[in-house]
Amino acid sequence: MTTLCRDCDLVHPDTRQHAPYRWRCMANPAEPFGGFVDPDWRPSPPYHECKRINLDGDCPDWTPRRMPKEASDD
């Protein structure tokens, strides 16, 4: 089964409003990796990019996206 990040519940909601190349995966926290410029730097939100995690469409962390329930007209 091919896993698409657009259908995954683990895409950080603050990044989903941006272009897909900017989405971040909440299953993959980013350790500080600022090198010698700022060794404590991490991206915001502090997760790795989805495009780097789901390289071949077979993401081990993929979780079906939960959709909000429709409001009933009762």
Long-range contacts (C-beta under 8 A, 24 or more apart in sequence): 2-57, 2-58, 3-54, 3-57, 3-58, 3-59, 3-62, 4-57, 5-50, 5-51, 5-54, 5-59, 5-62, 6-65, 7-64, 7-65, 8-50, 8-59, 8-61, 8-62, 8-63, 8-64, 8-65, 9-63, 9-64, 9-65, 9-66, 10-61, 10-62, 10-63, 11-50, 11-65, 12-45, 12-47, 14-45, 15-45, 20-50, 20-51, 21-49, 21-51, 22-49, 23-49, 23-50, 23-51, 24-48, 24-49, 24-50, 25-49, 25-50, 25-53, 25-54, 25-61, 27-53, 27-61, 27-63, 28-53, 28-61
